Amino acid sequence: MFVFESDNYIGKKFGKLTVVEFKGRKEIKNDGKRKRFMQMFRCKCECGGERIVALQELQSGKATRCKKCKPSKLIGRVYGKLTVIDVVRKAHKDKKTKKQWGALLKVRCACGNEIIVHASALTNKVSPKVSCGRC
């Protein structure tokens, strides 16, 4: 019989996540013949965020960071004279009003000026923003 040792994973690092504590076992849906469980762990991310993750997700590489620090695929991209240098606010949905808020990006123009723009202004196919307006 297999004996699970949760202490073996405390302190281990998986990507940006470090296992902090064993949270218990969670029963998962099965074929009805036998019970199946996932071992759940609380992990702390390098950015300071926390996440409860199944051991299988850590071992397979599906979970490597918390939900707050998803990588931005836009950083480093160039749109005309503008280069994306940072994400000021990530896109999110307000839970109370159900309103969708787009991402705000900090961009640097070829002239050196830095401005904050909506991501949709850069990725708009009809009339994209391609300069800071000063140059």
C-alpha positions in Angstrom: 0.0 0.0 0.0 1.2 3.5 -0.9 1.7 5.9 2.0 1.6 9.6 1.0 4.2 11.8 2.8 3.1 15.4 2.5 6.1 16.6 4.4 8.3 15.6 1.4 6.9 18.5 -0.6 7.0 21.3 2.0 9.6 23.8 0.8 9.9 22.4 -2.7 9.8 24.9 -5.5 7.8 24.4 -8.7 8.4 27.4 -11.1 7.6 30.5 -9.0 5.6 28.6 -6.5 7.0 27.3 -3.2 4.9 24.7 -1.3 4.1 26.0 2.2 1.6 23.5 3.7 -0.5 20.5 3.0 -4.2 21.5 2.9 -5.7 18.0 2.8 -7.2 15.7 0.2 -10.0 16.6 -2.2 -12.3 14.0 -3.6 -12.6 14.1 -7.4 -15.2 12.8 -9.8 -14.6 9.2 -10.7 -16.2 6.3 -12.5 -18.1 5.3 -9.4 -16.1 2.1 -8.6 -13.6 3.6 -6.2 -12.9 7.0 -4.6 -10.1 9.1 -6.0 -8.4 12.0 -4.2 -6.1 14.8 -5.1 -3.5 16.1 -2.6 -3.9 19.9 -2.2 -1.1 22.2 -1.1 -1.0 25.9 -0.3 1.8 27.5 -2.2 3.4 31.0 -2.0 4.5 32.7 -5.2 7.6 34.8 -5.6 5.4 37.9 -6.1 3.8 37.3 -2.7 0.5 35.9 -3.9 -0.8 32.5 -2.7 -2.6 29.7 -4.4 -4.1 26.3 -3.4 -2.9 23.7 -6.0 -3.2 20.0 -6.6 0.0 18.1 -6.4 -0.6 16.7 -9.8 -0.7 20.2 -11.3 2.6 21.1 -9.7 4.3 17.9 -10.8 3.0 18.1 -14.4 4.1 21.8 -14.7 0.5 23.1 -15.2 0.8 25.3 -12.1 4.0 27.4 -12.0 2.8 30.7 -10.7 -0.2 32.3 -8.9 -3.1 33.8 -10.8 -2.0 37.4 -10.1 1.3 37.1 -11.9 0.3 35.7 -15.3 2.9 36.6 -17.8 2.0 39.4 -20.2 2.5 38.4 -23.8 2.5 42.1 -24.8 5.7 43.2 -23.0 8.4 43.9 -25.6 6.0 44.1 -28.5 6.3 47.0 -30.9 3.3 48.8 -32.4 4.5 51.5 -34.8 6.8 53.7 -32.8 5.5 52.4 -29.4 7.1 49.6 -27.4 5.2 48.0 -24.5 7.4 48.1 -21.4 5.0 47.3 -18.5 1.4 46.3 -17.6 -0.1 48.9 -15.3 -3.4 47.2 -14.8 -4.4 43.8 -16.1 -7.7 43.2 -17.8 -10.4 42.2 -15.3 -14.1 42.0 -14.7 -15.8 43.8 -11.9 -17.7 41.3 -9.8 -20.3 43.8 -8.6 -21.1 45.6 -11.8 -20.1 42.9 -14.2 -18.3 45.5 -16.3 -15.2 44.4 -18.2 -12.1 46.6 -17.8 -9.3 46.4 -20.3 -5.6 46.3 -19.6 -3.6 49.5 -19.3 -0.1 49.4 -20.7 2.9 51.6 -20.2 4.6 52.2 -23.5 7.8 54.0 -24.7 7.8 55.9 -27.9 10.8 56.1 -30.3 11.3 59.7 -29.2 11.7 58.5 -25.5 8.3 59.7 -24.2 6.5 57.2 -22.0 2.7 57.1 -21.9 -0.1 54.9 -20.6 -2.6 53.5 -23.1 -5.4 51.0 -23.2 -4.3 47.7 -24.8 -7.2 48.0 -27.2 -5.8 51.2 -28.6 -2.7 49.4 -29.7 -4.3 46.2 -31.0 -7.2 48.0 -32.8 -7.0 46.8 -36.4 -9.0 49.7 -37.8 -7.1 52.7 -36.4 -4.3 51.6 -34.0 -2.3 54.1 -31.9 1.2 54.0 -33.3 2.9 57.1 -31.7 2.7 59.1 -28.5 1.4 62.2 -30.3 4.3 64.4 -29.5 6.6 63.2 -32.3 
